[in-house]
Amino acid sequence: MKNEKKIKVLVADNSEFARNNLKKFLENNEKIQLLNIADNGKDAYRVIIDEVPDIVLIDVTSYGRIYCY
């Protein structure tokens, strides 16, 4: 991959099983940079603010009420 910008991804899910499987899947793709994995809304919000991912894969059923303050 020559000078191609990688897609920055954040995974946010309260399920360890889902996080681990998404991590394995994403790490095998050379076009993706896995920024971080969050297991709660507070950590996901911090990563979004600090690292500015291109894509956030989030389990909306467990993050229906993310409070950012």
Backbone as a ProteinNet text record, in pm:
[ID]
protein_1_A
[PRIMARY]
MKNEKKIKVLVADNSEFARNNLKKFLENNEKIQLLNIADNGKDAYRVIIDEVPDIVLIDVTSYGRIYCY
[TERTIARY]
85.4	0	89.8	86.5	175.3	104.3	148.7	100.9	-51	-122.6	-267	-301.6	-393.4	-436.9	-522.6	-489.7	-568.9	-696.4	-800.4	-926.6	-914.7	-932.4	-920.1	-1053.4	-1049.9	-1173.4	-1167.7	-1280.1	-1300.4	-1410.4	-1388.7	-1490.7	-1539.5	-1670.9	-1729.3	-1843.4	-1823.7	-1924.9	-1903	-2010.7	-1994.4	-1972	-1985.5	-1964.2	-1818.1	-1750.4	-1611.1	-1598.9	-1694.3	-1695.5	-1698.8	-1789.1	-1800.5	-1673.9	-1621.2	-1499.3	-1383.7	-1364.5	-1252.5	-1265.7	-1386.8	-1406.1	-1392.3	-1443.8	-1425.3	-1278	-1206.3	-1063.2	-988.9	-1015	-949.3	-980.5	-1105.6	-1147.7	-1080	-1081	-1027.4	-875.7	-807.9	-661.4	-606.6	-687.3	-643.6	-660.1	-705.2	-724.5	-618.1	-535.5	-423.8	-468.8	-593.4	-643.6	-705.5	-708.3	-772.3	-671.4	-681.4	-603.3	-701.3	-691.6	-778	-723.6	-793.1	-746.1	-755.2	-871.1	-893.3	-1019	-1035.9	-1155	-1206.8	-1333	-1393.3	-1503.5	-1515	-1621.4	-1731.6	-1721.9	-1827.5	-1832.3	-1944	-1965	-1867.1	-1826.7	-1732.5	-1597.8	-1547	-1420.1	-1433.6	-1546.8	-1569.7	-1568.6	-1635.3	-1639.7	-1499.6	-1419.1	-1282.4	-1200.9	-1213	-1138.1	-1187.2	-1317.5	-1371.9	-1316.6	-1311.1	-1259.8	-1109	-1034.2	-888.4	-828.1	-885.8	-821.6	-896	-1017	-1098.4	-1100.5	-1170.2	-1179.2	-1261.4	-1235.4	-1316	-1448.5	-1443.3	-1561.1	-1566.9	-1686.7	-1709.4	-1808.8	-1765.9	-1855.4	-1903.9	-2032.1	-2084.5	-2212.9	-2226.5	-2346.5	-2449.2	-2543	-2638.6	-2734	-2751	-2841.3	-2782.9	-2651.7	-2590.7	-2545.7	-2552.8	-2509.6	-2622.9	-2743.5	-2857.9	-2857.9	-2791.5	-2787.9	-2642.9	-2570.5	-2432.3	-2434.9	-2388.6	-2380.3	-2236.3	-2219.9	-2086.5	-2038.4	-2082.8	-2037.9	-2004.1
-116.8	0	122.7	197.9	312.6	442.7	506.2	638.6	652.7	544	552.1	576.8	668.6	698	582.5	534	428.1	486.3	405.8	444.7	421.4	528.1	520	476.8	366.7	307.2	295	325.7	302.2	198.9	99.6	0.2	28.8	38.4	62.3	-36.1	-125.8	-227.2	-277.6	-302.2	-351.2	-502.4	-569.2	-713.5	-744.1	-812.2	-848.9	-939.2	-1027.7	-1118.2	-1038.1	-941	-857.7	-775.9	-715.5	-634.6	-718.1	-836	-921.2	-966.8	-1002.7	-1048.4	-935.2	-818.3	-704	-666	-673.1	-642.7	-736.9	-866.8	-964.4	-936.7	-907.9	-882	-756.7	-648.1	-520.7	-520.6	-589.5	-591.6	-666	-747.9	-821.5	-742.5	-619.8	-536.1	-426.9	-427.4	-331.8	-188.4	-169.5	-34.1	29.2	-45.7	2.1	16.9	129.3	152	148.5	46.8	35.6	129	239.6	339.6	289.7	233.9	195.6	110.1	47	-30.8	16.5	58.6	108.3	13.9	-1.5	-87.1	-7.3	125.5	209.4	343.4	413.5	538.5	648.3	655	759.2	743.8	621.1	596.4	619.3	579.1	600.3	749.9	827.5	972.8	1033.2	989.6	1041.4	1013.1	892	856.3	938.6	957.7	1037	1178.5	1238	1375	1380.6	1287.2	1291.9	1242.7	1138.5	1074	1092.3	1143.2	1175.6	1061	952.2	840.8	878.3	807.1	823.6	749.3	634.6	550.1	505.1	505.2	450.7	336	216.3	101.4	90.7	120.7	129	46.7	-21.5	-98.3	-3.1	40.4	141.4	88.7	-41	-92.7	-76.8	-75.8	-58.8	85.2	168	306.9	403.2	362.3	446.7	579.7	582	706.2	737.5	794.5	835.6	980.9	1001.4	1135.9	1184.1	1298.9	1347.7	1458	1458	1560	1498.7
0	0	0	-107.4	-122.8	-86.8	18.3	58.7	63.3	74.6	87.5	234.2	254.7	391	441.3	559.2	619.7	679.6	682.1	742.7	893	970.8	1116.1	1176.7	1252.5	1304.9	1457.3	1519.3	1662.1	1676.9	1761.9	1794.5	1936.4	1953.3	2085.8	2107	2201.4	2230	2371.4	2444.6	2581.3	2585.2	2471.3	2463.5	2430.3	2521.3	2497.2	2374.6	2356.8	2241.6	2111	2102.5	1982.2	1960.3	2065.9	2053.3	2000.5	2057.5	2016.1	1871.7	1829.9	1692.8	1591.9	1624.8	1536.2	1526.3	1637	1636.8	1542.7	1554.1	1466.9	1320.4	1291.1	1154.2	1098.6	1175.3	1127.6	1117.1	1206.7	1203.9	1083	1021.1	902.4	774.1	782.4	664.5	663	561.5	555.5	529	491.4	466.4	591.1	700.7	823.5	935.7	1006.6	1127.7	1244.4	1326.7	1443.1	1550.9	1573.2	1668.8	1812.1	1845	1982.8	1992	2106.5	2135	2270.2	2272.2	2396	2441	2573	2625.1	2694.3	2684.8	2742.5	2668.8	2685.8	2614.5	2648.3	2773.7	2817.1	2745.9	2740.2	2671.2	2521	2463.9	2320.6	2289.2	2370.7	2350.1	2357.4	2454.8	2467.9	2341.5	2289.1	2167.8	2048.5	2038.5	1927.8	1932.1	2049.7	2064.4	2042.5	2101.2	2097.6	1965.8	1907.7	1793.3	1660.7	1662.9	1546	1443	1476.3	1382.4	1259.1	1148.5	1027.8	1043	1111.1	1129.9	1275.5	1331.9	1465.5	1452	1489.1	1494	1637.7	1657.7	1792.4	1804.7	1914.9	1944.6	2003.4	1921.1	1966.2	2072.3	2082.4	2185.3	2324.3	2334.2	2465.8	2490.9	2388.7	2402.1	2369.3	2394.4	2362.7	2435.4	2550.2	2628.5	2664.2	2569.4	2595.1	2640.9	2760.3	2812.8	2800.6	2740.2	2707	2799.6	2920.6	3014.5	3147
[MASK]
+++++++++++++++++++++++++++++++++++++++++++++++++++++++++++++++++++++

